[in-house]
């Protein structure tokens, strides 16, 4: 049997051509050409006026939160089901992550829990669109407006998803994206900060280059202590090619999910897959099976069965509050998050996975369910 990877990038002749050009010619006065082009293309895709290419989604989040003035004594609300990268910048800035529970169908922030967690110290709400699923942005934005709190979108996993006709990442005060090698659009490593807010854009742009303002005429003169979270021209060259193919990449992700939906339809009484509610489009970055509570399910047994058949899979994110890390606690108030992670698994998804591969994955799941 050939190995089925859980994910891999779609890299073709266009990416190789642009990367070769950047490596050959993208130096000196031309060292930002692909970066500038990538930012313009990605901003146009999202429908936002401002975008800054970064070394990672984590860096984009760190700078965005810093530009909002978040620091010691402040609180930032986020979902307990998250990758650590969403919480780490909050801790780095000296603020406190406030972990709240998720909705059982989308696995995203529960707006009622968000509102209940707001205190005078709350300075931001981070809405993570997990695995391509979408947070209830209308409710979260309304909560933010009523309390005067910015809503931020962690859209690292949501390229291709949209809410009410707007692209994920383009709805909040700012959005962040990941272009890690596992993502729908990749630059190997890398990310993007996006916003409609020109003033915020200018602050983050300065922060991204060691505090040197764009219009500063004095060489090597920083106006503040900043960061170094810039993307390289070589990475951006690959990103430019990926953006030119973005409709194809998203369409393939959605097609793969439909194959899983068809293959696993007979198991509807046992499990649920990523939802796509009315008014939304799910980019389906990572097809995920969540087994129902009444089903006897051994996640480790399924992962071992996959491994025995040379199939890669990923565990669902652990609740951040169970990691035992300082500053990441929720006082045991996220029962849905703590109940779902052990009943779920991410399924393989990449550009050239075949229907036969998907059916092979489904056959293992079917066998486990019948055991």
N, C-alpha and C positions, 0 to 999 in steps of 0.2 A: 504494500500500500504506500502511496506517496504521502508525504507529510502535508497536513492542512495547518497553515499558520493562523494565528488568531488575527493578525493584521500585517500588512506590508504596504509600502508606498507604490503609487503608479508613476513610474519614471520612464519617459520615452525620449525619442530623438530631439524633441523641442527643448526639453530640460537640459539635455546634454549639450545641445548647440549653444544655448544661452550661457550655461555655466562655463563652457569652453571660451566663449567670447569674453566673459567677465574675467576669467583667469588670465587670458592673453592680453586684453586691452584695458581692463577696468582698474587702472591705477592712476596715481597723480591726480590731475584735474578731473578725471573720469571716474574717480573712486566712489561716487555717490549716484551714478547714473541709474543703475538698476534699482537701488534703494528708492530713489525718488519716483521712478516709474512704478514700482511695486506698490508703494503707498497710494499713488493716484488710482491705480487699477483696482485695488482692494476697496478704497473709499467709494469708488463709483459702483462697484458690485453691491456694497452695503447700502448705498444711498445716503452717506454721511459726508460732510465737507472736510473732515480732518482725520488723518490717520498717521500714526508713527510706528514704523517697523522697529521691533525690539528683539533682544536676544532670547526672550521667552515670554510666555503668558504671565509667569510669576513676576518678571521684571515690569511688565506693563501694569499689573495690579499694584505692585509696590509703588511705582511712580505716581499712578493715579490717586491712590489713597494719600500719599504724601502731599500731592498738589492740592488736595482738599483740606489739608491742614490737620489730618488725623494724627494723634500722638498719645502720649502718656495720659492715662485717666479716661480716655474715650472708649466707647464700646462700638463694635461692629457686629451686626446680626448676620448669620449665615446658617446654611443647612448643616446638620450633623453628618449627613451623608455627603462626603466631599473628599477630594484628594487633598493632601496636606498643603499643596501649593496655594490653595485658596486662603488658608488660614495663616500660613507662615508670614506673609508681608504684614498682616495685622500685628502679629507678635513682634516682628522686627521694628515696627514703629512705636512699640511700647503700649499699644492699645490692647483691649481685651476682646477676643472672639466670643460672641454669645451664640451658642449652638442651639438651634431649635429643630423641631421635628419636621417630618416630610409628609406629603400626601401619599396615600397608598397606591394611587394609580400612576402618577407621573414620577414619583420618587424625588420630587422637587419641593422647595420651601412651601410650608403650610402658611398661607397669609394670616390666618387667625392666630397661629402661634407667634408669628412675627410681631403682630400688633401687641400681643400680650407681653412680649419681651422688651418693648420699648421703655426706656428710662430717660431721665434728663441727660444722661451721658451718651445716649445713642447718637452716633454721628454718621452712620451709613448702614444700608442694607445691601448685602451681596446676593444676587439671584443667580445661582448656578444652574444652567440648562444641562442637566446630566444626561450623558449618552445620546444627546440629540433631542431629548424630551424638553418641553418648554415649561418654565414657571408661569404662574398665572399673573402675567405682567400688568393687566388692567387693575387688579386688586392691589398688587404691590405698589404700583405707581400712585394710586389713590391714597394708600396709607402713607406713602412718602410725602405727598402733597399736603395732607392734613397735618402731619407732624413736622413738616419742614426738614425732612431727612432725604438725602439723595439715594436713589436706587441705582446700583451698579450691576452690570451684567457680566458674569463670568461665562463667556460663550466659547470657552476653549474647545468644547465638544459639540458645538452647535452650528458649524458651517453648513449652510443649506437649509437650516430650520428657519421658520418665520412665524410671526404672531400677528394676527389681524392685518396681514399684508405687508408688515415691516420685517426686515431681516433681524434675526436674533443678534443682539449686540448693538443694535442701532436705536434701541428704545430708551435706555436709561441715561443717567448723567454721563457715564462713559461705559464702554465695553472693552473686553479683553479677549484675545484669541490666541490659540496655540497652533503652531505649525510643526510640532514634533513629528518624528517619522511615522508615528502611528495614526496621524490625523488624516482627514479627508483631503485637505490641502497641506502640503508639507514643504518645508525648507530644510529638513533634517532636524535642526533645532531652530527655535525662533518663535516670535509672537507678534501681536499688533495691539496698539492702543488706538481706540476710535472714539470720537465725540462730535457732538453738534456745537459744543461750547468753545468759542474761539479763545477766550481768556484761559480756560483750563488747558486747552491745546498748547498755548504758548508756554504755560508754566511747565507742562510735562516735557515739551520739546527742549527747554532749557535744562531741566533735570536730567534728561537722557544723555546729555553731552557734558557731564562734569560741571553743570551750572553755568556753562557758557551760552549766553543769549545769541540767537541767530543773527541779530543785527550788530553785534559787537564788532567794532573795527580794530580794537587792540588784540594782537595775537596772543593766544594763551591767557586770556583774561576772563576768569570766572566771576560771575556776580553772586554766586552762592555755592554752597557745598551740594553737589549733585551726585548722580550715579553714572555708571557706564553700562547701559543696557542697550546699546545700539546693535542692530543687525549688520552683518557683513554684506558687502556688495555681491560676493559669490552666492551667499544664501538667497539674497533677493533676486538674483538672476533665475534661480530655480523657481522661486515664488512667482515671478512674472509668467513663466511658462505654465505653471499650475493654474494661475488665475485665468489665463486664456483658455484653459480646458475645464474650468470650474463647473460649467453646466453638465459636461460629460461625467465628471467625477461624482457630482451629487446624484445624477440620474442612476449611475451604477450602484451607489450605496442604497438607493431606494429600491432598485431592482433586486438586489441581494436580499433585502428585508422581505420583499414580497415572496421570494422563494422560500424563506424561512416560514412566513405566515402560512403558505400553502402546505409545506411539509409537516408543520406542527399543528395544523388545524384539528386533526383527530384527537389531540391532547388538550383541547380547550377546557376540559373539566379539571385538568391537572395544573395548568400553568397559564400565565399571561405574558405577552410580549410588549414592547414599547408602544405606547398609545399615540394616536393622532386625533386629537379632539377637534370638533368643528371650529373653523377659523384659524387653524394652525396647519403648518407643514412641518413634518419631522424629517430632518436630514439623515436620521438613522445611522449616526456614526458607528454605534456599537449595538447590534442586536442583542437584547438581553432577555433571558427567560427567568421569570419569577414564579416559583412554584407556590400554589395556594396553601394556606395554613393547614387545611385539613389533610393535605397529602403528606404521606410519609416520604421524606426526601433526605438523602444523605449526599450533601454537596461533595464531600471528599471522595465518595464512591463514584460519583459521576466524573469528577476530574480525573480519577485514576483510570476509569474506563476510556475516557478520551485519550489519555496518555498511552494506554496500551494499544490504541488504534492509530497512534501518531497524529492525534488531533490536539492542537493547542487551544486553550481557553483561559479566561481570566476570572478571578473571583470578583464579585460585586464589591464596591468600596466598603471598607470597614467604617463604622461610625467613628468620627474623630474623637468622641468622648471616651472611647474604650481603649485608646492607644496608650493611656497612662502618661501623656506628655503634660508638662507644666503649662497651665493656662488654658488647657483644652478640657473643660468639664462642663456638664450640663445638669448636674445634680440628679441624674437618672430620669430626666423628664422628656426623653425622646423614645417612647416605646415602639413606634412604628419603625424608626431607623434601626433599633436594636433587634427587631424581629425579622426584618427583611433580608439583611445581608447574608444570613446563613441559608436562605431559601432561594438564592439567585446566582446566576452565572452569566458572564458575557460570552457570546458565541463568535466564532471566526467570521471575519468580514474583510475582504480585500478585492481589488479591482478584477482579478482574473479567477476568483473562486468560481467553480462550476456548479451547475445544478446537481450533478452527481455528488460533489463534495458536500453540498448542503444536505442532501438526502442521507449521506453517510453520517453526518452529525446528528440529524434527526433520528436516525435508526438507533444510535446509541442512547439518546434521550428516551425513546420509546421503550427500549429494552429495560432501562433503569426504572421507568414508571411501572412496567409490568412485573418487576421483580417482587 
